[in-house]
Amino acid sequence: MNHKTDQRRPPRHAPPLLTITSARTENLDPLSRASIIRVCVAAHQEESFKHLFTYIPSGGYHFLAYQEQEIVSHAVVTTRWLQPEGMPIFRTAYVDAVATIPVLQGKGYGSTVMLELAHALSIGVGNYQIACLETDKPGFYTRLGWQSWRGPLAGRGENGLIPTPGVGVMIFRLPQTPRLNLDSGLTIEDQGGRIW
Ligand SMILES: CC(C)(COP(=O)(O)OP(=O)(O)OC[C@H]1O[C@@H](n2cnc3c(N)ncnc32)[C@H](O)[C@@H]1OP(=O)(O)O)[C@@H](O)C(=O)NCCC(=O)NCCS
């Protein structure tokens, strides 16, 4: 891995007083974990984010925006396995828990976090072949270079495919991403109840 973690550096498209760091899940101290949960719960109005570190006990790449000492925006990448129809299974950077605290939304923090995340993946962090996320806010990601998958979506379960119509899935092409047909089928492994 050629990307330094736990190191603060100036972002390329920075709102004032912003620093961006990245850290592996296992290197996050309890205070940082509590702050990330606070940001996610407040942004999504969703208490289930209190269990974020149960779902991601280790191995995630967290991208964090700080205003002075406070975490104000976050996104995390974990490894999953996408398969476009007729293609091999791709080692996939799956993005979750994208959140900016409500009072600081609209000031560029979320975009900066997502640009930093895309840059890190593009230079080889995690050795991923493609990035993916599920969202009901495609407009936010489209302006950052993400593309909506237009074809049919499904989970790959033990007993076959589980269609997931009506879900908004987007991908981000990395240098290693082969040519793709966004109108073809796209599947992802069923994670024991969670698909996208
Ligand atoms: C989505 C979210 C992470 C964006 O973070 P942020 O720090 O407010 O983002 P930024 O300030 O960098 O960017 C906001 C820009 O995106 C635009 N934007 C935000 N949501 C958008 C949407 N649904 N469609 C199109 N554009 C959108 C804003 O208009 C703004 O544009 P501007 O820079 O031209 O003014 C934040 O609003 C948030 O935490 N929302 C609640 C949780 C959530 O929905 N997370 C994503 C779910 S996948």
The ligand as an ORCA input file, in Angstrom:
! r2SCAN-3c Opt
* xyz 0 1
  C     -24.827     14.122      1.211
  C     -23.852     14.817      2.158
  C     -22.846     13.788      2.656
  C     -23.118     15.899      1.407
  O     -22.175     16.453      2.283
  P     -21.879     18.028      2.257
  O     -20.731     18.272      3.151
  O     -23.135     18.765      2.506
  O     -21.459     18.158      0.743
  P     -20.802     19.391     -0.002
  O     -21.026     20.638      0.764
  O     -19.434     19.033     -0.388
  O     -21.604     19.374     -1.318
  C     -22.876     19.787     -1.315
  C     -23.122     20.032     -2.763
  O     -23.765     18.898     -3.255
  C     -25.006     19.282     -3.705
  N     -25.905     18.245     -3.338
  C     -26.151     17.743     -2.118
  N     -27.099     16.803     -2.223
  C     -27.414     16.725     -3.517
  C     -28.333     15.969     -4.269
  N     -29.136     15.083     -3.680
  N     -28.381     16.150     -5.597
  C     -27.591     17.040     -6.208
  N     -26.719     17.806     -5.548
  C     -26.638     17.645     -4.232
  C     -25.331     20.569     -2.988
  O     -26.242     21.334     -3.723
  C     -23.978     21.215     -2.965
  O     -23.709     21.764     -4.233
  P     -22.843     23.101     -4.390
  O     -21.492     22.775     -3.866
  O     -22.890     23.368     -5.852
  O     -23.557     24.100     -3.550
  C     -24.563     15.491      3.346
  O     -25.531     16.346      2.830
  C     -25.188     14.516      4.308
  O     -24.544     14.059      5.252
  N     -26.477     14.198      4.082
  C     -27.222     13.316      4.955
  C     -26.715     11.908      4.838
  C     -26.728     11.413      3.414
  O     -27.723     11.570      2.722
  N     -25.604     10.797      3.006
  C     -25.425     10.266      1.672
  C     -26.315      9.113      1.481
  S     -25.658      8.005      0.280
*
